[in-house]
Amino acid sequence: MRFGSTLGVAQADSVEDGLRRIASAGYAGVEVTGNTLVQTAGGAPLKETRPLTPTEVNQSMANFTEVGELMQQLGLELVSMTFGWFWVGRFELDAMEDYFRLARAAGAPALKVAGVITPERLGNYWDALAVAQKQMATICGFAEKHGVRALIELHDGYVHESASQARRLCEPFDPQWLGVIHDPENMIRSGKEHWPHSFDILGPYLAYVHWKNMGYRYDTEAGRWQSYRTPLGKGLVDWRLVVEALHARDFSGFLMNENGFLGDAGALDNDLDYMRSLLADVSS
């Protein structure tokens, strides 16, 4: 089991700065957000993903190649590439292929495509699944073509909120080209399954695991329960059980710090210490 971090946890002004902070903290790998690496036609940072022009793709290649080279110099593994506001169906599928090209230029083995949002709140699940699998067939074609594995994430609001739903979606596809990012905190909001069994269910599709935590509190003004972020060891996700279950299954992949939502720069160091202590405890 190895420890990595998403770029956002570093709370840095630039990709290079963030990577250096993550490396100095002692992480082994990074999930890199590539929006600022895209050289747009207007020169402004790419805030939300959209179809890119051929010129934008070509001009951006060098930026992605340089990031891949920098990570090698820092001794960091590029675990995956991701982009903000990027999911299957956000725009035409054919235009998503350019993001696979950019990920390949960086040397990323995987691209997080997030997944397929549930199209209708009261719609039929089986209809939604059929549409999602048709879309993923195209995405997996891009993955195989460019040698970059597509990754979906367990997340509320998607057709694949739980491990069981994700496995059902992935079943027709080769796990070499389609994988799943497990996220226990997202599953607290929707899709909760017994953590040890959820890893078994995903089987060969399990790519890596995001870490963060949350709780619920009653908002008297709104008249309902609402979620809020918590420090890693104080929320509803039992991270000791998660680490214990992964250790028992000889998981050799990454546990990835995604705890940047608290806006606490200390989470980069403190969370790593906490997770290392859990692993040491369950290992002994």
C-alpha atoms as a printed R data frame, in Angstrom:
    type eleno elety resid chain resno       x      y       z
1   ATOM     1    CA   MET     A     1   0.000  0.000   0.000
2   ATOM     2    CA   ARG     A     2   1.369  3.403  -0.998
3   ATOM     3    CA   PHE     A     3   0.352  6.953  -0.190
4   ATOM     4    CA   GLY     A     4  -0.337  9.676  -2.717
5   ATOM     5    CA   SER     A     5  -2.069 13.026  -2.848
6   ATOM     6    CA   THR     A     6  -4.328 14.946  -5.158
7   ATOM     7    CA   LEU     A     7  -2.762 18.194  -6.284
8   ATOM     8    CA   GLY     A     8  -5.390 20.372  -4.594
9   ATOM     9    CA   VAL     A     9  -4.375 19.350  -1.065
10  ATOM    10    CA   ALA     A    10  -1.052 21.151  -1.498
11  ATOM    11    CA   GLN     A    11  -2.888 24.514  -1.563
12  ATOM    12    CA   ALA     A    12  -0.309 25.860  -4.049
13  ATOM    13    CA   ASP     A    13  -0.469 28.640  -6.621
14  ATOM    14    CA   SER     A    14   1.098 26.546  -9.377
15  ATOM    15    CA   VAL     A    15   1.318 22.923 -10.424
16  ATOM    16    CA   GLU     A    16   5.098 22.941  -9.968
17  ATOM    17    CA   ASP     A    17   4.829 24.422  -6.464
18  ATOM    18    CA   GLY     A    18   2.199 21.871  -5.494
19  ATOM    19    CA   LEU     A    19   4.229 18.941  -6.762
20  ATOM    20    CA   ARG     A    20   7.286 20.093  -4.834
21  ATOM    21    CA   ARG     A    21   5.260 20.408  -1.625
22  ATOM    22    CA   ILE     A    22   3.783 16.945  -2.068
23  ATOM    23    CA   ALA     A    23   7.210 15.441  -2.725
24  ATOM    24    CA   SER     A    24   8.769 17.149   0.308
25  ATOM    25    CA   ALA     A    25   5.915 15.888   2.513
26  ATOM    26    CA   GLY     A    26   6.893 12.323   1.656
27  ATOM    27    CA   TYR     A    27   4.180 11.144  -0.721
28  ATOM    28    CA   ALA     A    28   4.966  8.648  -3.474
29  ATOM    29    CA   GLY     A    29   2.360  9.582  -6.098
30  ATOM    30    CA   VAL     A    30   0.036 12.336  -7.297
31  ATOM    31    CA   GLU     A    31  -3.336 12.696  -9.005
32  ATOM    32    CA   VAL     A    32  -2.629 15.790 -11.117
33  ATOM    33    CA   THR     A    33  -5.306 18.300 -12.131
34  ATOM    34    CA   GLY     A    34  -4.397 19.528 -15.594
35  ATOM    35    CA   ASN     A    35  -6.662 22.532 -16.200
36  ATOM    36    CA   THR     A    36  -3.939 25.168 -15.809
37  ATOM    37    CA   LEU     A    37  -1.660 23.230 -18.136
38  ATOM    38    CA   VAL     A    38  -4.034 23.708 -21.075
39  ATOM    39    CA   GLN     A    39  -2.888 26.556 -23.337
40  ATOM    40    CA   THR     A    40  -6.229 28.029 -24.370
41  ATOM    41    CA   ALA     A    41  -6.759 30.142 -27.465
42  ATOM    42    CA   GLY     A    42  -7.536 33.196 -25.331
43  ATOM    43    CA   GLY     A    43  -4.682 32.592 -22.919
44  ATOM    44    CA   ALA     A    44  -6.944 32.295 -19.864
45  ATOM    45    CA   PRO     A    45  -6.766 29.219 -17.596
46  ATOM    46    CA   LEU     A    46  -9.211 26.443 -18.482
47  ATOM    47    CA   LYS     A    47 -11.640 26.700 -15.545
48  ATOM    48    CA   GLU     A    48 -14.198 24.202 -16.840
49  ATOM    49    CA   THR     A    49 -13.536 21.512 -19.412
50  ATOM    50    CA   ARG     A    50 -14.963 21.869 -22.904
51  ATOM    51    CA   PRO     A    51 -14.097 20.719 -26.403
52  ATOM    52    CA   LEU     A    52 -10.572 21.891 -27.252
53  ATOM    53    CA   THR     A    53  -9.422 23.159 -30.617
54  ATOM    54    CA   PRO     A    54  -6.622 21.304 -32.447
55  ATOM    55    CA   THR     A    55  -4.390 24.337 -31.870
56  ATOM    56    CA   GLU     A    56  -5.071 24.287 -28.124
57  ATOM    57    CA   VAL     A    57  -4.253 20.608 -27.923
58  ATOM    58    CA   ASN     A    58  -1.015 20.978 -29.886
59  ATOM    59    CA   GLN     A    59   0.118 24.037 -27.929
60  ATOM    60    CA   SER     A    60  -0.607 22.313 -24.614
61  ATOM    61    CA   MET     A    61   1.359 19.123 -25.273
62  ATOM    62    CA   ALA     A    62   4.668 20.611 -24.128
63  ATOM    63    CA   ASN     A    63   3.173 21.694 -20.789
64  ATOM    64    CA   PHE     A    64   1.966 18.174 -20.051
65  ATOM    65    CA   THR     A    65   5.249 16.616 -21.136
66  ATOM    66    CA   GLU     A    66   7.157 18.991 -18.837
67  ATOM    67    CA   VAL     A    67   4.984 18.095 -15.849
68  ATOM    68    CA   GLY     A    68   5.627 14.418 -16.435
69  ATOM    69    CA   GLU     A    69   9.372 15.087 -16.588
70  ATOM    70    CA   LEU     A    70   9.255 17.228 -13.412
71  ATOM    71    CA   MET     A    71   7.511 14.452 -11.522
72  ATOM    72    CA   GLN     A    72  10.226 12.016 -12.522
73  ATOM    73    CA   GLN     A    73  12.862 14.467 -11.239
74  ATOM    74    CA   LEU     A    74  10.984 14.773  -7.939
75  ATOM    75    CA   GLY     A    75  10.666 11.013  -7.586
76  ATOM    76    CA   LEU     A    76   6.876 11.157  -7.797
77  ATOM    77    CA   GLU     A    77   4.653  8.705  -9.636
78  ATOM    78    CA   LEU     A    78   1.991 10.227 -11.857
79  ATOM    79    CA   VAL     A    79  -0.938  8.055 -10.766
80  ATOM    80    CA   SER     A    80  -3.596  9.716 -12.917
81  ATOM    81    CA   MET     A    81  -4.556 12.905 -14.691
82  ATOM    82    CA   THR     A    82  -7.819 14.669 -13.898
83  ATOM    83    CA   PHE     A    83  -9.587 17.832 -15.015
84  ATOM    84    CA   GLY     A    84 -12.091 20.008 -13.182
85  ATOM    85    CA   TRP     A    85 -15.713 19.831 -14.343
86  ATOM    86    CA   PHE     A    86 -14.991 16.806 -16.505
87  ATOM    87    CA   TRP     A    87 -17.365 13.870 -16.792
88  ATOM    88    CA   VAL     A    88 -18.835 11.583 -19.423
89  ATOM    89    CA   GLY     A    89 -21.626 13.370 -21.250
90  ATOM    90    CA   ARG     A    90 -20.664 16.903 -20.195
91  ATOM    91    CA   PHE     A    91 -20.006 17.571 -23.878
92  ATOM    92    CA   GLU     A    92 -19.854 15.404 -27.001
93  ATOM    93    CA   LEU     A    93 -17.978 12.177 -26.449
94  ATOM    94    CA   ASP     A    94 -15.661 12.519 -29.441
95  ATOM    95    CA   ALA     A    95 -14.228 15.740 -27.969
96  ATOM    96    CA   MET     A    96 -13.160 13.869 -24.812
97  ATOM    97    CA   GLU     A    97 -10.467 12.044 -26.773
98  ATOM    98    CA   ASP     A    98  -8.222 15.123 -26.720
99  ATOM    99    CA   TYR     A    99  -7.956 14.824 -22.933
100 ATOM   100    CA   PHE     A   100  -6.645 11.279 -23.351
101 ATOM   101    CA   ARG     A   101  -4.019 12.706 -25.714
102 ATOM   102    CA   LEU     A   102  -2.941 15.245 -23.089
103 ATOM   103    CA   ALA     A   103  -2.790 12.604 -20.356
104 ATOM   104    CA   ARG     A   104  -0.615 10.412 -22.580
105 ATOM   105    CA   ALA     A   105   1.741 13.344 -23.248
106 ATOM   106    CA   ALA     A   106   2.306 13.642 -19.491
107 ATOM   107    CA   GLY     A   107   2.970  9.918 -19.222
108 ATOM   108    CA   ALA     A   108  -0.129  9.347 -17.093
109 ATOM   109    CA   PRO     A   109  -1.289  5.723 -16.960
110 ATOM   110    CA   ALA     A   110  -4.878  6.796 -16.278
111 ATOM   111    CA   LEU     A   111  -7.360  9.613 -16.856
112 ATOM   112    CA   LYS     A   112 -10.198 10.269 -14.444
113 ATOM   113    CA   VAL     A   113 -13.339 10.688 -16.542
114 ATOM   114    CA   ALA     A   114 -15.441 10.912 -13.324
115 ATOM   115    CA   GLY     A   115 -18.354  8.892 -14.691
116 ATOM   116    CA   VAL     A   116 -21.930  9.199 -15.876
117 ATOM   117    CA   ILE     A   117 -24.376 11.417 -13.998
118 ATOM   118    CA   THR     A   118 -27.860 10.005 -13.379
119 ATOM   119    CA   PRO     A   119 -29.841 11.711 -16.162
120 ATOM   120    CA   GLU     A   120 -33.264 11.858 -14.502
121 ATOM   121    CA   ARG     A   121 -33.990 11.950 -10.781
122 ATOM   122    CA   LEU     A   122 -36.968  9.602 -11.104
123 ATOM   123    CA   GLY     A   123 -35.806  7.799 -14.234
124 ATOM   124    CA   ASN     A   124 -35.443  4.048 -14.640
125 ATOM   125    CA   TYR     A   125 -32.077  2.665 -13.459
126 ATOM   126    CA   TRP     A   126 -31.782  0.007 -16.151
127 ATOM   127    CA   ASP     A   127 -32.382  2.556 -18.909
128 ATOM   128    CA   ALA     A   128 -29.718  4.818 -17.396
129 ATOM   129    CA   LEU     A   129 -27.287  1.906 -17.109
130 ATOM   130    CA   ALA     A   130 -27.758  0.960 -20.767
131 ATOM   131    CA   VAL     A   131 -27.021  4.528 -21.869
132 ATOM   132    CA   ALA     A   132 -23.999  4.734 -19.539
133 ATOM   133    CA   GLN     A   133 -22.507  1.486 -20.842
134 ATOM   134    CA   LYS     A   134 -22.934  2.658 -24.423
135 ATOM   135    CA   GLN     A   135 -21.035  5.839 -23.563
136 ATOM   136    CA   MET     A   136 -18.334  3.929 -21.692
137 ATOM   137    CA   ALA     A   137 -17.786  1.703 -24.718
138 ATOM   138    CA   THR     A   138 -16.658  4.810 -26.619
139 ATOM   139    CA   ILE     A   139 -14.540  5.991 -23.680
140 ATOM   140    CA   CYS     A   140 -12.846  2.605 -23.352
141 ATOM   141    CA   GLY     A   141 -12.090  2.764 -27.061
142 ATOM   142    CA   PHE     A   142 -10.182  6.011 -26.465
143 ATOM   143    CA   ALA     A   143  -8.431  4.447 -23.467
144 ATOM   144    CA   GLU     A   144  -7.184  1.468 -25.456
145 ATOM   145    CA   LYS     A   145  -6.214  3.601 -28.439
146 ATOM   146    CA   HIS     A   146  -4.031  5.919 -26.346
147 ATOM   147    CA   GLY     A   147  -2.886  3.420 -23.707
148 ATOM   148    CA   VAL     A   148  -4.447  5.470 -20.892
149 ATOM   149    CA   ARG     A   149  -6.877  3.710 -18.536
150 ATOM   150    CA   ALA     A   150 -10.198  5.517 -17.991
151 ATOM   151    CA   LEU     A   151 -11.251  5.887 -14.350
152 ATOM   152    CA   ILE     A   152 -14.709  6.493 -12.928
153 ATOM   153    CA   GLU     A   153 -15.286  7.428  -9.282
154 ATOM   154    CA   LEU     A   154 -17.764  6.286  -6.648
155 ATOM   155    CA   HIS     A   155 -19.741  9.490  -6.155
156 ATOM   156    CA   ASP     A   156 -23.254 10.533  -5.255
157 ATOM   157    CA   GLY     A   157 -25.298 11.673  -8.242
158 ATOM   158    CA   TYR     A   158 -23.724  9.178 -10.646
159 ATOM   159    CA   VAL     A   159 -25.160  5.968 -12.073
160 ATOM   160    CA   HIS     A   160 -22.373  4.233 -10.105
161 ATOM   161    CA   GLU     A   161 -22.697  5.557  -6.537
162 ATOM   162    CA   SER     A   162 -21.864  2.242  -4.866
163 ATOM   163    CA   ALA     A   163 -19.249 -0.422  -5.501
164 ATOM   164    CA   SER     A   164 -21.971 -2.810  -6.679
165 ATOM   165    CA   GLN     A   165 -23.328 -0.298  -9.176
166 ATOM   166    CA   ALA     A   166 -19.838  0.503 -10.435
167 ATOM   167    CA   ARG     A   167 -19.020 -3.180 -10.909
168 ATOM   168    CA   ARG     A   168 -22.237 -3.677 -12.857
169 ATOM   169    CA   LEU     A   169 -21.376 -0.728 -15.103
170 ATOM   170    CA   CYS     A   170 -17.811 -1.941 -15.663
171 ATOM   171    CA   GLU     A   171 -18.587 -5.627 -16.184
172 ATOM   172    CA   PRO     A   172 -18.653 -5.586 -20.031
173 ATOM   173    CA   PHE     A   173 -15.259 -3.845 -20.200
174 ATOM   174    CA   ASP     A   174 -11.646 -4.927 -19.812
175 ATOM   175    CA   PRO     A   175 -10.282 -3.729 -16.420
176 ATOM   176    CA   GLN     A   176  -7.052 -2.875 -18.217
177 ATOM   177    CA   TRP     A   177  -8.906  0.058 -19.788
178 ATOM   178    CA   LEU     A   178 -11.561  0.892 -17.218
179 ATOM   179    CA   GLY     A   179 -11.079  1.248 -13.472
180 ATOM   180    CA   VAL     A   180 -12.802  2.651 -10.403
181 ATOM   181    CA   ILE     A   181 -11.601  5.176  -7.837
182 ATOM   182    CA   HIS     A   182 -13.056  4.066  -4.488
183 ATOM   183    CA   ASP     A   183 -14.152  6.971  -2.264
184 ATOM   184    CA   PRO     A   184 -15.581  5.994   1.152
185 ATOM   185    CA   GLU     A   185 -16.521  9.565   2.057
186 ATOM   186    CA   ASN     A   186 -18.594  9.955  -1.090
187 ATOM   187    CA   MET     A   187 -20.277  6.649  -0.260
188 ATOM   188    CA   ILE     A   188 -21.382  7.979   3.134
189 ATOM   189    CA   ARG     A   189 -23.549 10.483   1.272
190 ATOM   190    CA   SER     A   190 -24.894  7.795  -1.037
191 ATOM   191    CA   GLY     A   191 -23.918  4.236  -1.938
192 ATOM   192    CA   LYS     A   192 -22.629  3.014   1.434
193 ATOM   193    CA   GLU     A   193 -21.588 -0.647   1.467
194 ATOM   194    CA   HIS     A   194 -19.523 -2.648   3.953
195 ATOM   195    CA   TRP     A   195 -15.992 -1.386   3.270
196 ATOM   196    CA   PRO     A   196 -14.225 -4.796   3.089
197 ATOM   197    CA   HIS     A   197 -16.882 -6.200   0.760
198 ATOM   198    CA   SER     A   198 -16.834 -3.106  -1.432
199 ATOM   199    CA   PHE     A   199 -13.195 -3.821  -2.319
200 ATOM   200    CA   ASP     A   200 -14.042 -7.437  -3.111
201 ATOM   201    CA   ILE     A   201 -16.931 -6.338  -5.325
202 ATOM   202    CA   LEU     A   202 -14.743 -4.018  -7.389
203 ATOM   203    CA   GLY     A   203 -12.057 -6.684  -7.730
204 ATOM   204    CA   PRO     A   204  -9.779 -6.005 -10.730
205 ATOM   205    CA   TYR     A   205 -11.523 -2.693 -11.437
206 ATOM   206    CA   LEU     A   206 -10.258 -1.107  -8.192
207 ATOM   207    CA   ALA     A   207  -7.711  1.553  -9.174
208 ATOM   208    CA   TYR     A   208  -7.020  3.477  -5.968
209 ATOM   209    CA   VAL     A   209  -8.778  4.997  -2.943
210 ATOM   210    CA   HIS     A   210  -9.437  8.666  -2.117
211 ATOM   211    CA   TRP     A   211  -9.295  9.751   1.514
212 ATOM   212    CA   LYS     A   212 -11.222 12.509   3.285
213 ATOM   213    CA   ASN     A   213 -14.035 12.458   5.874
214 ATOM   214    CA   MET     A   214 -17.385 14.030   6.743
215 ATOM   215    CA   GLY     A   215 -20.203 14.198   9.248
216 ATOM   216    CA   TYR     A   216 -23.830 15.323   9.437
217 ATOM   217    CA   ARG     A   217 -25.377 18.034  11.581
218 ATOM   218    CA   TYR     A   218 -28.890 19.387  11.821
219 ATOM   219    CA   ASP     A   219 -29.395 22.843  10.337
220 ATOM   220    CA   THR     A   220 -32.299 24.349  12.277
221 ATOM   221    CA   GLU     A   221 -32.641 27.247   9.860
222 ATOM   222    CA   ALA     A   222 -32.882 24.951   6.828
223 ATOM   223    CA   GLY     A   223 -34.862 22.336   8.777
224 ATOM   224    CA   ARG     A   224 -32.776 19.404   7.578
225 ATOM   225    CA   TRP     A   225 -29.588 17.426   8.106
226 ATOM   226    CA   GLN     A   226 -26.595 18.632   6.123
227 ATOM   227    CA   SER     A   227 -23.148 17.198   5.537
228 ATOM   228    CA   TYR     A   228 -19.911 18.925   6.487
229 ATOM   229    CA   ARG     A   229 -16.220 18.119   6.166
230 ATOM   230    CA   THR     A   230 -14.312 16.847   9.185
231 ATOM   231    CA   PRO     A   231 -10.668 16.131   9.988
232 ATOM   232    CA   LEU     A   232  -9.702 12.697   8.721
233 ATOM   233    CA   GLY     A   233  -9.989 10.822  12.018
234 ATOM   234    CA   LYS     A   234 -13.217 12.430  13.243
235 ATOM   235    CA   GLY     A   235 -15.898 11.693  10.658
236 ATOM   236    CA   LEU     A   236 -18.217  8.858   9.714
237 ATOM   237    CA   VAL     A   237 -15.717  6.915   7.634
238 ATOM   238    CA   ASP     A   238 -13.901  4.346   9.777
239 ATOM   239    CA   TRP     A   239 -10.486  4.730   8.179
240 ATOM   240    CA   ARG     A   240  -8.920  2.121  10.406
241 ATOM   241    CA   LEU     A   241 -11.337 -0.483   9.014
242 ATOM   242    CA   VAL     A   242 -10.670  0.710   5.455
243 ATOM   243    CA   VAL     A   243  -6.896  0.399   5.887
244 ATOM   244    CA   GLU     A   244  -7.266 -2.920   7.694
245 ATOM   245    CA   ALA     A   245  -9.446 -4.322   4.897
246 ATOM   246    CA   LEU     A   246  -7.038 -3.194   2.174
247 ATOM   247    CA   HIS     A   247  -4.065 -4.589   4.089
248 ATOM   248    CA   ALA     A   248  -5.824 -7.942   4.541
249 ATOM   249    CA   ARG     A   249  -6.339 -8.072   0.775
250 ATOM   250    CA   ASP     A   250  -2.680 -7.268   0.017
251 ATOM   251    CA   PHE     A   251  -3.674 -4.064  -1.766
252 ATOM   252    CA   SER     A   252  -0.523 -2.622  -3.326
253 ATOM   253    CA   GLY     A   253  -2.080  0.471  -4.907
254 ATOM   254    CA   PHE     A   254  -2.455  4.038  -3.697
255 ATOM   255    CA   LEU     A   255  -4.413  5.604  -0.881
256 ATOM   256    CA   MET     A   256  -4.787  9.164  -2.156
257 ATOM   257    CA   ASN     A   257  -5.208 12.286   0.012
258 ATOM   258    CA   GLU     A   258  -8.196 14.290  -1.295
259 ATOM   259    CA   ASN     A   259  -8.684 16.255   1.917
260 ATOM   260    CA   GLY     A   260  -8.216 19.698   0.391
261 ATOM   261    CA   PHE     A   261 -11.800 20.776   0.998
262 ATOM   262    CA   LEU     A   262 -11.081 21.943   4.557
263 ATOM   263    CA   GLY     A   263  -8.668 24.548   3.229
264 ATOM   264    CA   ASP     A   264  -6.146 23.376   5.815
265 ATOM   265    CA   ALA     A   265  -2.609 23.241   4.432
266 ATOM   266    CA   GLY     A   266  -1.633 21.132   7.442
267 ATOM   267    CA   ALA     A   267  -3.705 18.246   6.087
268 ATOM   268    CA   LEU     A   268  -0.903 17.440   3.659
269 ATOM   269    CA   ASP     A   269   1.433 16.434   6.500
270 ATOM   270    CA   ASN     A   270  -1.023 15.529   9.269
271 ATOM   271    CA   ASP     A   271  -3.132 13.176   7.160
272 ATOM   272    CA   LEU     A   272  -0.075 11.302   5.944
273 ATOM   273    CA   ASP     A   273   1.124 10.817   9.522
274 ATOM   274    CA   TYR     A   274  -2.342  9.567  10.496
275 ATOM   275    CA   MET     A   275  -2.605  7.081   7.643
276 ATOM   276    CA   ARG     A   276   0.926  5.809   8.192
277 ATOM   277    CA   SER     A   277   0.120  5.215  11.845
278 ATOM   278    CA   LEU     A   278  -3.025  3.258  10.917
279 ATOM   279    CA   LEU     A   279  -1.094  1.105   8.462
280 ATOM   280    CA   ALA     A   280   1.668  0.452  10.987
281 ATOM   281    CA   ASP     A   281  -0.931 -0.493  13.584
282 ATOM   282    CA   VAL     A   282  -2.887 -2.924  11.416
283 ATOM   283    CA   SER     A   283   0.341 -4.391  10.001
284 ATOM   284    CA   SER     A   284   1.535 -5.319  13.483
